């Protein structure tokens, strides 16, 4: 073996040994990360247990307070009834004595009869006092308690359902360049108001020029995302998502949420909540008599899933997915472009005021 070959092999051996050292170090690093995963997860589990234990303690303490209050009400009522019973027992004793005296008088001399008669006449008839009917458990207060507990239970169930969605929440900022000229955006970029007059700023190519619509500034291209829109101050609205390629000019269906293949929405019009996609309409089921106050929107981009919620109850207003009924064309439900949050002011009925405010909620804020 010549000198050059030996030198080359030696250099190669050194490189391989260095590679081996780096590989071993990386393997050790991965093993450590694997071990750390278990430890970190256990710490997380313990923290979750503590939070749930705190909630259980609060519930247990409150349960005991309520039970103690019921027991106290029972004692107070019993004490009052005991006093009434005592008075009636005393009256009973007097009547018993009077009966005995009267019976003796019947079997004795007229003189003794006269004496016994005077004793029996000392006992006056006793009538139940009207206040006796008021001595009872506070059942009206108990009924109010049950209603309150039922309301708290429903609210807790709703929040437990909502908590998983909140893990996917992120702030939504409105893209001012997309806003119709009669839509004013607040400084923080989360709220929209409708103005009767158009702003004087020059039109932007991305701006909706005829439809009162606006899009969010950050696209959704993967994973899951959740946000909520406060619609309480709006009498006619549409909340949804749209591809960035949604038309911006004109009043045709191509520029309106839900009236084309490029957008999905739920909307309130004439006091009816309905879902729209590709110009197909479905009336939302399970909507309460009270108006929807906030709309929750959850997107699973990778699975082509989109769900709208009534946030106050977490009832599903509409679910779009690959497994949907044919009316919304299930084959189309694999998202093919980046999605943007979208809102629209709709024209209300003649006897209603023009809608004036929509807001993307700030979630998970301290």
Helices and strands as residue ranges (DSSP letters): H 3-106, H 110-120, G 130-134, H 139-166, G 176-178, E 183-185, E 191-194, E 213-215, E 224-230, E 237-243, G 253-255, E 263-269, E 272-277, E 280-283, E 294-300, E 305-310, E 315-320, G 326-328, G 330-332, E 339-345, E 357-360
